[in-house]
């Protein structure tokens, strides 16, 4: 495989962030009026396109509110001709949105590089974009900025991207300061003159796209924005170079009155009627030159590598001594000082110093002051590993997962073992004596005591335990696990054949991969079999309990229930039905069913409210 083209994947510049939302950025894919797009990878190695919104928009509260609404709606768009939303953050310093990476040029790039497309390609393009708009409009979104740059040409058909983002910028404080919403050459007359936007606005843009692909230039010409907008509002388009077969379709789509434009179903029907051969989408839908450009975009750059670790700075002793001795460590403490990354630093040999004060070593280039570089052997999470905003690395020895056992002092994979230290025999002898005394005390407690049998029995059954239990839950003096604080999430839309993990904060729908949700350890999934009409809510990582109307969903209720199942038919649920979810990982949740998508909705999903108690129980071992 040859090296990827530098024209397609631009290297990161000093002003570009290294990571966004836990995703390590690899290259720059492009930039536009709304933000900058980067190439990154999911933990499983799937490429994604991550768009970071410009700071000017991020600082506008109205934009943030609308952007959050649009992203939530965009999650419901699951069409074959759209790029699905993978992840997002609408509340961070700079909002961002990640979608599936589409290995194909934009229509704008393909026409500029290779010229206009043949008739069959144009008709398949029109059908695919119309189908994408049908799904987008069904989710309550008007694209508003449909243009050749927002239509990508993949091997199996077009993909419409950036739907709904333009609406977030509309009517913000930026629209009056030189930032335009929409591209002038592809605006509809009502959008350019009065700012009115409806689904018909996207139909006009679709006619513009068809004309652009078939002619090789915009139907209303080029030039200054004001000149193009004047022609769109007051003049007819120049269709002299348009193939005759496409003239009826394009003419109707470009009608000035939105009521005279065809709907999407009619657009698709007209394309089939105009085609001399049956329209079937396949990998031969594009000219060979454009298809070669797709192959070039499949040659992705490797995920960004972790910078090589810098050598650790040797600490200087605060007390002068000709031969400094290693300091003894308290029992249970890590043998080396923490570096600030939640891992222990490698041991270093101290040397005599002339002063007890040592200046702090400067941080590595690009790192904030005070940042400690991980020592050799530190394993960095894979590129794109998602982290939670505000997540703090636990201190050394803190159990981060249910059942996780803190490594014994001195166990640090990848670090050189500490030098053997000569130990005094005194503590060993003292330890033996103490152990013998404790052993005698234990044996004495096991002997029958006729005067206090009941008391001895009770003590043996309910003795206190250590507060540092594996699994993350603390215990009180009576040995009982302290209940974790509940966390609630409202209005989670779970798309068909997607799953949720209770450990995620917030829980976000994810696919079950190629194996499907039934074979991936999802805590809650929504399964839909379109062939047999089978719909159910289930778990592949625990147990479910549908609560009765008289029961109140709570941690105590879920713990007390013994009626368990793994699948629940959607016909058994009504608005307000509560389900206890007890995951094998030890998390417990009350899931409240809030209904499903309507019959006219383009995607199938259910809406849930969740209250989660994380690490409420000891994790169960899976067989």
N, C-alpha and C positions, 0 to 999 in steps of 0.2 A: 504494500500500500504506500503510495507516495505521500509526501508531507501535505497537510492541508494548506489551502491557499491563504496567504496572508491578507488578501483582499476581503475574504469572508469572515475571518476570525482575527480581529485586531487585538494586539496585546493590551493588557491593562496598563493604564497610565498612573503616574503618582497620585493623581487626584481621585482615582477609582478605589473603592473599598476592596479589601481582600476577601471579606465574607459579608453576607447579608442574610440575616435570619438563620444563621447556622449553616448556610450553603457557601462553600468555598467557590469563589468566582474563578473562571478559567480564561475567558476571553470576552471581548466586546462584540456583540452581534450588530448593534446599530444604535442610533439615537434619533429622537424626534422631538416634537414640540411638548409632549407630555413627560418624557423621561428618557432614560437610557436602558438598553436591553443587554443583558449579559448571558453568557453560556455558563451553566453549572451542571451538576449531576446530583441525583438522589443517592442515598446510601447504597441502593442496589445497583448503581451505575447507569441509570437511565438519564439521558440528557434532558435538560429543561431550559426554557427561556425565562429569565428572571428580569422583570421590568421594575426599575426603581424610579419612583415619581420625582419630578423636579422639586427642589426645595421651595420654589415660589408657590407651588400648589400646596405643598405640605404644611405651610404656615397659614393657610386659609381654612378657618373652621368649617365654612360651608362646603368647601371641597371635600374635606375629610368626612363630613356627614354623608354627602352624596356618594363618595367613593365607597364607603362602607356598605351602603345600600346596593350599589351596582355589583360589587364583588359578591355579596350574598346572593343576588339574583343570578349572577354568572355561574355560580356553583351548580345551578339547576340545569344549565345548558349542557346536554350530553349528546350532541348531534355528531353524525359521521363526518360532517364537513366543517367542524369547528375544532379549535385547539382547547382541550378541557383545562380548567383551572386545577392546579396541583396543590398550591399552598399560597398563603398571603399573610400580610400584616398591615392592618389599616390603622393601627393606633401607635406605631413606633415613631421615632424621630423623622424618618423618611418612609412613607408607606411604600409597599412593594407587592408585586403580584407575580406568581410563577405559573407558567403554563407548559404543556408538553412541547418539546422542541420539534419543529416540523422541518425535515431536511429537504427544502426546496426553495427556489428563488421566489421573490414576490413577482406578481404580474408586472409591476412597474419595471423591475430589473430585467425580466425576461424579454419584454417588448423593446426596451432600450438596447439590450444586448443583441437580440436575435431577430427583431422585427415582429410584424403582426403574426397572429396565429391562423392556421387554416380553419375552415368552416366547422369541421367536426370538433376540433378542440374548443372553439368558441362556444358551440352549443353545449358541450359537456361542462364547460366552465359555467355557463349561465344556469344550467340545471343544478349543479352543485352549490353555487352561491345562493340560488333561490331556496334550496332545501335548507341551507344553513340559516338563512333569514327566517324561514318558517319556525325553526327551533328557537332562535333568538327572540323573535316576537312573541312566541308562545310563553316564554319566561318573563314577559312584561318588559322587554328591553327593546329600545330603538337604537340602532347602531350609531347614527348621526355622523359618522366619519368613514363611511364605506368608500374605499378608493383602491386603486391598483396596489399601493404599498401595503394595504391591509388584507390582501388576498394572496396567500402563498400557494405555490403549485407543487403539490406532493406527487409521488409516483402513482397514487391511487385516486387522485382527484384534488380539487382545490380545498383550501382551509381558510375560513374567515377568522381573523383575529382582532383583538382590541375592541370587541363589542362592549358598549356601555361605558367605557372609560371617558369618552368625550362628554357625556352628560354630567359627569362629576365636575368638570371644569366649567360647564355652562352656567351663566348667571352668578359666577363668583366675582370677587372684587378684581380679578385679573382680566376679565373680559374687556374692561375699559382701559386697560393699560398696555395695549399692543399685543396681547395674546389672543389669537383667534381660535375659535372652536369649530373644527371642520376644515376641510381643504377647499378653497374657493373654486377650483376647476371642476369639482365634483359635487358641489352643493346643489340642492333643489331650489327653484325660484322662491318658494315660500320660506325656506330657511335663510336664503340670502337677503330677502327684503324685510320680512317681518319677524324672523326668528322662530316661526312656527315649525314644529317637528312632529311628524306622525309616522306611522309605518309606511305610508306612501312616500315619505322622504327617502327611505331606503330603496324603494322601487325605482325612483328616479336615478339614484346612484347606481343601481344595478344596470339600468339602460346605458348609463355613461361607461360602465366597466365593459359591457359587451361591445359598445362602439369602439372603445379604446383598444381592446384586444384585436378586433377585426380590422380597424383602420391603421393602428400603430401610432395614434395621436389622439388627444382629447377632442371630443366632438365640438366643443365651443372654443377651440383654439387655445393658444398660449399667450402669455404677456403678463402685464401687471394684474394684481388681484382685482383692482377696481374695474379694469376693462373686461376681464373675464366675467365678473359678477354682473356687469351691465348687460353683456350678451346673453347670459343665462336668463335674466329676468325679462329682457325686452326683445330678443332676437331668436331666430330658429337656428338649430345646430347645423353644422356643415357635414352632411352625410353623403356627399358626392362619391367618396371612395369606399363607402360601405357596400358589401356584397348585397345583391338584390334580395337574396333569401332572408337576410336579417332585417330588412327595412321595416316590415310591419311590426316586428317585436320592438325594435329600438324606438320607432316613432311613437308608439303608444306609451312606452315607459317614460319617454321624455316629454309627455304632455305637461303643459304649465299647470293645468288644473289637476290636483291630486285625485279628484273623483273620476277622471278619465283614464287613469292609469290602471293596468290590469292587476289583479291580486296575484299572489305567488303561485297558487295552483294553476291559474291561467297561463302564467309565464312558463311553467314546466310543460304544460300541455302544448303550447305553441312551439316550444323547442322541439318536442317529439314530432309534431306535424311538419315542421320545416326541414327536418333531417331526411336526407335521401336514403339513409340506412338506419336501422334500429340503434338507438343510443344505449350503449352498454359501457359502464365505466371499467377501465382496465389500465394496465401499465403501459399501454401503447397510445394513451389518449393525447400525448404531447409530441411535438416534433422531436427528432432525435437529438438535435443540438440542445434543446431545453432539458431533455431527459439526462443528457450528460452533465448538465449543471447540477442536477439532483445528486448524481453519483459523487460529484465533487464535494457536496455538502454532507455526505455521509462519512467523509474522512475527517472526523472530529479530532481536535487536539486532545492530548491526554489530560485527564483531570489534574488540577494544580497540585503540585507536590508540596509537602510541608517543608518549610525552610530548614536547612541543616541546623542542628542544635549548636548553640554557642557554648564554649567551655565554661563550667561553673566557676564563679569567683571564689577563691579560697578565703575562708574567714580568718581574721586575725585574732589571736587570743587577747582578752582584755587584761590578763595578768601575765607579766613577763616571767619567763622561766626558761633556763637553759635547755630543758627537755620537757616540753609540755606533755602532760598525760591526758588521755581521753577522759572526758567527764562521764561519770556513771549516769545512766538513764533511769528515770522513775519507772516502776513496774507498769507495763501496759502502754508506755509512751513510745512513739516512733523513734528509732535510733538516730535519725538525722533530722535536722531542722526543716520545716516545710518551706517550699519555694514560692508559695502563693498560688500554685496550680492544683493543690490538693494531692501532691505526690511528694515523696521525700527526696531530698537532694543527696547526691552521691557523697560519700565521705571524702574529705580532702586532708592532706597532711598540713598541719599548721607549722609556721616558721616563726622564730622570734621576731618581734617588731619593736621599733623604737618608740612607738606611741600607741596608746589604746584606741585612739580615734581613727577610723578608716572611712574615707569618702565613699559614697554609694557609687557603684559602677554604672556608667551610662547605659540606658536601654539600647537594644538593638535597633537599627534603622527601621522606622515605620511602626515601632511599638511605643506605647505610652510610657511616661516616666514611672519608674517603680515596678515595671513588668519584669518578672523573672523568667529567664529562658529555661525551658525544660532540659534536664541533663541528658546525656547519651543514654539511649535505651527507652526513653519515654515514648509511648505509643500514642500517636495522635488519632482521634476518631476519623473515620473515612470521610472523604470530601462530600459535602452536602448533608452531613449528619445533622438532623434538626435539633435545635436547642430551644429552651423556653426563655422568653424575655425575662431578664432579671434573675436567671438561674445562677446560683452561687455554688461553686465547687465545694463539696463537703470537706470538713477538716480530715486529716489523716486518721484512718481507723473508723470513720463513721460508716455504718452499714447503709449502702446506697440502694440495695435491692432486697426484697423479701428473701430471707434465708441466706443472705450474704454473710459470710464469716470474715471478721477482720483478720488479715494475715498476721501471723505472729511477728513480734519484733525481729527485725533483721531480714524479713522476707520481702525483697523488692526485685521483681523480675527485671532484668536488663541492667541492674546496678551491680557494680563490683561488691562482693561481700565485705563486710567490715573486717579489719584485721583482728585475728584472735587476740583476746585480752587475757592476761594472767589473772585468775580469780583467787581471792583469798579463801582458804578452807573454812574460816570461821563461820561465814553465813551458811555454808552447806551443812555444817554440823548443827547450827541453830535450827535450820529448816527441818532436819531429820527429827530433832527433839519435838518441835512444834507439831509435825505431822503425826508423831506417835501419840501425843496428848489428844489431838483431835480424833484419831482413830479410836482411842479408848473411850472418849466421850460418845462417839457414834454407837459403839458396841453397847455402852451402858444404856443408851436411849432405846435400843431394840429389845432389851431384856424385859420380860413381863413385870408389870408393877400392879400388884393386886389392889393397891389403894387408889390408883388413878388410871385405870384402863381406858375409860372413855376419853379422858383428856389426852392421853398418849396417842390414841387412835385418831383423834381429830387433828392433832399436831402433825401426824405423819401424812395426812391427806391434804392438808392445806398449808404446808410450810411456805414461807416466803421465798421468792426467787430473785435473781439479780435483775436490776432495772435495765440493763443493756441487752435486751433479747434480740436475736436475729430476726429480721422481718420488719424492722422499722417501728414497731409499736412499743411504747414504754409500758412499764408495769408499776402498779402502786405497791404499797407495803404489804397488802394481802396477796400478792402474786397475780392479780387480775390485770389484764391488758387495758391500758387507758384508751378510751375511744378517741379516734381521730376527729378533727373538725370537718364537717361536711362542706363540700364545694358544689355550687349549683350552676347549671348552664341552661339557658332558655332558648327555645326555637331552633334546635339542631335539625337541619334537613338531611336525612339519611337516604341517599339515592339507592335505587334498586341494585342489588348485588354489590353493595359497598358495606364496609364494616367499621366499627368504632372500637378503640382500645381505651379502657377506663384510666389507664396510667397516663395517657396523654393529657396535657393541659394547654389549651382546651381540647377536648376530644374532637377530632376532625375526621370526616368520612375518608376512607381509603379503600382502594380496590384490594381484592384478595389475590392479585397476581394472576398468572396463567392458570393456576389450579382452581381458582374460584373461591368465594367466601366460605363455602362449606368445608374446605380443606386447609384453611389458614386459621390460626388460633385467635380469631376475633372474639372479643368479649360480647359484642352485640352486632348482629348483622341483619340486613333486610334482604330476603331472597325472593326473586320473582322469576317464575318460569312462564314465559310468554306463550309457549306452545300449549301447555295444559292449564294455564291460568292459576298456577299454584303460587300463593303469596304467603310468606310467613316471616316472623321475627324469631331469631334463634341465637344460640351461642355455641361456639366450638371450643370454649375455654372455661367451662363452668356449668352453672345451673340457673334455671329461670323459675320464677313462681309468679303466677297471676294472682294478685290479691283480690279478695272479695270486696264488695262495695262497702261493707261494714268495717273493713280494716283500713287503718291509717298507715301509709307507707313511711317507715322509719327504720333506723338501724336495728332497733330491738325487734321489730316485726319480722324483718328479713332473717335475722339470726334464729328466731324461734320457729320459722316455717320448716316443715318437712315434706311438703308436696313439691317435688322437683320435676322439671322437664327440661328439654333442650331446644324444643321448637314449639312455637305458638302460631296458629293460623291467624291471619289478619282479621278473619271474620269473627274471631272471639273477642276482639277489642273494640271499644267505643271511645269517643273523646273523653279523656280523663281516666281511662284505665291505667292502673299502676302495676308495674312488673318489678319484682325483686331480681337483681342480677348478682350472683355470687361467683366471682371469677376464681379460677384455680390459683391466680397470682395473689389472692388475699384481699382484693378490692371488692367492696359491696356498693351497689347503687340501686336507687329507686328510679325507674324509667317511667315517665308519664307519657302515654300515647296521646297526641294532639291532632290526629287525622292524617289523611293522605292527599296526594295531588289530585286535581280534578280530571275529569274525562278528557277535557280539551287541552290539558297541559302537555307539552311536548316530552316531558320526562316523568318518570315514575319515582316518587319519593314519599317518605313518611316524615312527619315532624314530631320531635321528641323533646321533652324537658328532662334533664338529668340532675340528680343529686348524688354525689359520689363521696364515699368514705374510703380513702385510699389506705392500704395496709391495715385494714380493720381486723383481719384474721391472719393466721399463719398460712403461708403459701402451701399448696398441695402439690405433691410430686406427681407428674403425669407419667402414666405407664407407657 
